Amino acid sequence: MRMPRHALVLGGGFAGTLAAIVLAQRSHSVTIVDRDRLSDNDAPRKGIPHGRHTHVLVSGGARALEELLPGITDRLYSLGAQRIGIPGRYMATAAGGGWFPRQDGKQFIIGCSRSLLEATIRERLLACQNITYVNSADVVGLTGDSVRITGARIRERATREERIIEADFVVDSTGRSSSASQWLVDLGLPAPQQEVVDPQIFYVTRRYRAPDGAHSMPAINIMADPARTDRVRGSGLLLPIEDGIWTVTLSGTVGGHPPADDAGFLDFAAELPYPTIAELLKLAEPLGSPFGFKADANRRLHFDKLPLPPGFVVMGDAACTFNPVYGHGLAVAARSAVALRAGLARGGVDASQDIQRAIAQASQDAWMMATSQDLRFPQTLGPRPEQRDGLRFRQRFQERLARAAMSRHPIAEAQMAVFTLSASPVTAFLRPSVLISALRGPDPNVQPLPDPPFTQQEREVLTRRS
Ligand SMILES: Cc1cc2nc3c(=O)[nH]c(=O)nc-3n(C[C@H](O)[C@H](O)[C@H](O)COP(=O)(O)OP(=O)(O)OC[C@H]3O[C@@H](n4cnc5c(N)ncnc54)[C@H](O)[C@@H]3O)c2cc1C
């Protein structure tokens, strides 16, 4: 079995950093190239404009990260990241006609700024002696031919000079703007097929300092309801992160974009199905202005179905992006890095096609979840149910589960396991307790909660201040 002698990682974001750490354990040396200065990671970087927006790491991704970097979640908590159990004491969720009861469950999300997350995993990267950074350089193409990829061409930002970095294993992790398809075509290789499902979502985020006495308020998640046709899609998330800060993201689709100005942001929050986020924001101190973002479509490129030369792999957003509302991109990148590590251990450089297939597999559940949910909204662009096998059945099953989830805890637990990428839908939903609960439908003795299930102490935060 041949291990990489020199591995090259294109793009040093979340996926690229994890790929480099994995490769450093198997290769003689690793080089990471990024258009940014990767040392400037305590502030949002130009190369990841989405980094300023709310980022959660779902528990399936946190476990994958912990598997790759033992001790990393404790390190994150020690730096102020919040562990938020769901459906649980630390999150209040409203969806489809009411609020979920706040019961403790096995799943969680980690709330912290994207820069804290990146800086913390980069600490591990810096501990690897065989990794070299090439900062402030654009990757402009691959080198080699249709039989063998031999490296990449890069252009230094300061001098505009181009040079080649040779490598016998290349990972493209340049994110959503990756040009890997074109680079392959330039070498005489076919481009991958692309699937796109675009919910046409617009995002606006603003940070706030939580008011005194409110640091223990739960995260608030108000989800868009596809069953309601009387209003355009809108959702909101208030997430506690490090240093007593709340990051608040509002999202909406065509005809209902959240405004990126002070007053419009608050008005949009007030017009969500429940005004809870707006009520809390009136008590908090804004930190900077709201900033907007046209969020990504769900887009996947089937590199896994191409006959690629050995030693080339595409991972992270470069292979598959998701509607960020579901918060799955980081988790899929972490699971893909686990797949990279396992594939290298099994077959070295020559296993790259198997690795690419395993990376596609790592994104499959998240892809199915995001696209089938998004296609329930009329504004979404993409192949409709009649063109997609089994979609209608899945949507009906999801609707049935959603209706019963508020009053049947086994369903809520299963939904959280699937949502956090901790279990596949097949394992989580096709269990007797879940199927029986779904067949019985909503428990008539348990009504959806009309108001947020706050504790007395949490309610006092609102009344004391208003
Ligand atoms: C608004 C928004 C909110 C999101 N929220 C969540 C969330 O809550 N939870 C979650 O799990 N995911 C979320 N995501 C998705 C998550 O941000 C991505 O899945 C994640 O960033 C993917 O990491 P990556 O390393 O593949 O790409 P990136 O993080 O985009 O990194 C790509 C890197 O490549 C570099 N680069 C790009 N092109 C070149 C080039 N030609 N030459 C050199 N360097 C290059 C960039 O500088 C960057 O460092 C969100 C995304 C958006 C847009």
The ligand as an SDF file (V2000), in Angstrom:
LIG
                    3D

 53 58  0  0  0  0  0  0  0  0999 V2000
  -24.6740   31.6590    5.9960 C   0  0  0  0  0  0  0  0  0  0  0  0
  -24.1680   30.2740    6.3060 C   0  0  0  0  0  0  0  0  0  0  0  0
  -24.4180   29.7000    7.5350 C   0  0  0  0  0  0  0  0  0  0  0  0
  -23.9810   28.4010    7.8080 C   0  0  0  0  0  0  0  0  0  0  0  0
  -24.2860   27.8370    8.9960 N   0  0  0  0  0  0  0  0  0  0  0  0
  -23.8750   26.5890    9.2650 C   0  0  0  0  0  0  0  0  0  0  0  0
  -24.1630   25.9710   10.5020 C   0  0  0  0  0  0  0  0  0  0  0  0
  -24.8330   26.5350   11.3680 O   0  0  0  0  0  0  0  0  0  0  0  0
  -23.6890   24.7110   10.7270 N   0  0  0  0  0  0  0  0  0  0  0  0
  -22.9710   24.0310    9.7930 C   0  0  0  0  0  0  0  0  0  0  0  0
  -22.5860   22.8930   10.0460 O   0  0  0  0  0  0  0  0  0  0  0  0
  -22.6790   24.5940    8.6000 N   0  0  0  0  0  0  0  0  0  0  0  0
  -23.1130   25.8380    8.3190 C   0  0  0  0  0  0  0  0  0  0  0  0
  -22.8010   26.4110    7.1310 N   0  0  0  0  0  0  0  0  0  0  0  0
  -22.0010   25.6510    6.1770 C   0  0  0  0  0  0  0  0  0  0  0  0
  -20.5130   25.7340    6.5270 C   0  0  0  0  0  0  0  0  0  0  0  0
  -20.1180   27.0800    6.6250 O   0  0  0  0  0  0  0  0  0  0  0  0
  -19.7230   25.0450    5.4340 C   0  0  0  0  0  0  0  0  0  0  0  0
  -20.2240   23.7590    5.2380 O   0  0  0  0  0  0  0  0  0  0  0  0
  -18.2430   24.9870    5.7840 C   0  0  0  0  0  0  0  0  0  0  0  0
  -17.7090   26.2710    5.8040 O   0  0  0  0  0  0  0  0  0  0  0  0
  -17.5060   24.1340    4.7570 C   0  0  0  0  0  0  0  0  0  0  0  0
  -16.1420   24.2070    4.9960 O   0  0  0  0  0  0  0  0  0  0  0  0
  -15.1080   24.1320    3.7880 P   0  0  0  0  0  0  0  0  0  0  0  0
  -13.7900   24.0390    4.4330 O   0  0  0  0  0  0  0  0  0  0  0  0
  -15.5370   23.1000    2.8200 O   0  0  0  0  0  0  0  0  0  0  0  0
  -15.2720   25.5120    3.0190 O   0  0  0  0  0  0  0  0  0  0  0  0
  -14.8990   26.9750    3.5310 P   0  0  0  0  0  0  0  0  0  0  0  0
  -15.0990   27.0800    4.9730 O   0  0  0  0  0  0  0  0  0  0  0  0
  -15.6550   27.8940    2.6310 O   0  0  0  0  0  0  0  0  0  0  0  0
  -13.3360   27.1040    3.2730 O   0  0  0  0  0  0  0  0  0  0  0  0
  -12.8160   27.2030    1.9820 C   0  0  0  0  0  0  0  0  0  0  0  0
  -11.4060   27.7430    2.1050 C   0  0  0  0  0  0  0  0  0  0  0  0
  -10.8120   27.7320    0.8110 O   0  0  0  0  0  0  0  0  0  0  0  0
  -10.1830   28.9700    0.5600 C   0  0  0  0  0  0  0  0  0  0  0  0
  -10.2360   29.1560   -0.9030 N   0  0  0  0  0  0  0  0  0  0  0  0
  -11.3250   29.1940   -1.6940 C   0  0  0  0  0  0  0  0  0  0  0  0
  -10.9820   29.2640   -2.9860 N   0  0  0  0  0  0  0  0  0  0  0  0
   -9.6270   29.2800   -3.0170 C   0  0  0  0  0  0  0  0  0  0  0  0
   -8.6770   29.3370   -4.0660 C   0  0  0  0  0  0  0  0  0  0  0  0
   -9.0270   29.3530   -5.3580 N   0  0  0  0  0  0  0  0  0  0  0  0
   -7.3650   29.3530   -3.7350 N   0  0  0  0  0  0  0  0  0  0  0  0
   -6.9660   29.3170   -2.4370 C   0  0  0  0  0  0  0  0  0  0  0  0
   -7.8350   29.2440   -1.4060 N   0  0  0  0  0  0  0  0  0  0  0  0
   -9.1550   29.2160   -1.6950 C   0  0  0  0  0  0  0  0  0  0  0  0
  -10.9720   30.0000    1.3610 C   0  0  0  0  0  0  0  0  0  0  0  0
  -10.1780   31.1250    1.6930 O   0  0  0  0  0  0  0  0  0  0  0  0
  -11.3450   29.1830    2.6020 C   0  0  0  0  0  0  0  0  0  0  0  0
  -10.3610   29.2730    3.6010 O   0  0  0  0  0  0  0  0  0  0  0  0
  -23.2550   27.6870    6.8260 C   0  0  0  0  0  0  0  0  0  0  0  0
  -22.9860   28.2670    5.5920 C   0  0  0  0  0  0  0  0  0  0  0  0
  -23.4520   29.5420    5.3210 C   0  0  0  0  0  0  0  0  0  0  0  0
  -23.1950   30.1090    3.9560 C   0  0  0  0  0  0  0  0  0  0  0  0
  1  2  1  0
  2  3  1  0
  2 52  2  0
  3  4  2  0
  4  5  1  0
  4 50  1  0
  5  6  2  0
  6  7  1  0
  6 13  1  0
  7  8  2  0
  7  9  1  0
  9 10  1  0
 10 11  2  0
 10 12  1  0
 12 13  2  0
 13 14  1  0
 14 15  1  0
 14 50  1  0
 15 16  1  0
 16 17  1  0
 16 18  1  0
 18 19  1  0
 18 20  1  0
 20 21  1  0
 20 22  1  0
 22 23  1  0
 23 24  1  0
 24 25  2  0
 24 26  1  0
 24 27  1  0
 27 28  1  0
 28 29  2  0
 28 30  1  0
 28 31  1  0
 31 32  1  0
 32 33  1  0
 33 34  1  0
 33 48  1  0
 34 35  1  0
 35 36  1  0
 35 46  1  0
 36 37  1  0
 36 45  1  0
 37 38  2  0
 38 39  1  0
 39 40  1  0
 39 45  2  0
 40 41  1  0
 40 42  2  0
 42 43  1  0
 43 44  2  0
 44 45  1  0
 46 47  1  0
 46 48  1  0
 48 49  1  0
 50 51  2  0
 51 52  1  0
 52 53  1  0
M  END
$$$$
